[in-house]
Amino acid sequence: MLRIIAFALVLLAPAAAAQSIYRTTDEVGNVVFTDAPSANSRAAEPVGLQPTNTTSPPRAIIPALKSPTDTPAVNQTSYTIAITSPADETSIPRGHGNFTVTVAIQPALKKYESLQLFMDDEPSGSAQASMIWDLTNVFRGAHDITVGAIDRSGNTIALSDPVRVYVHRPSINFRK
């Protein structure tokens, strides 16, 4: 039993020491923060740390859209949706990651139907009647874009072929 207690204390000692922070001042007056007071510096004073701020993730704002297989087709119009801009395999040049997506749809949507833009299989914004989306601040990298026709119940009733775009943005990680 004594061995188990000694072993536990050995394991807990580094964790307890890692949670202490000390503030010292070197010989030229620079303030130094460290996890252990130095023997050859001036008196080290412990610094109390506030607890880390945490929060729960936000609940989903955009309702989950149903796939075409969720409900049986009842008198649904067969749509053809094509992304007309940007073209597949387009590179978005260095900048802020802004570009416009446009689509063509045949036949025209019915009164209570709308279009939903999907980026990387996730809804982007709300469903809308317009066939133009101005995207801003898109992260760098490859993104697959599709557009779906949505009925009044939120079911996806048609989907365009995907278009891949490559967004190039400057990075602060590679400064020269």
Secondary structure, DSSP 8 states (H G I E B T S, - for coil): -HHHHHHHHHHHHHHHHHT-EEEEE-TTS-EEEESS--TTSS--EEE-------------SS---B-TTSS--SS----EEEEEES-TTEEE-SSS--EEEEEEEES---TT-EEEEEETTEE-S--BS-SEEEE-S--SEEEEEEEEEE-TTSBEEEE---EEEEE----TTS--
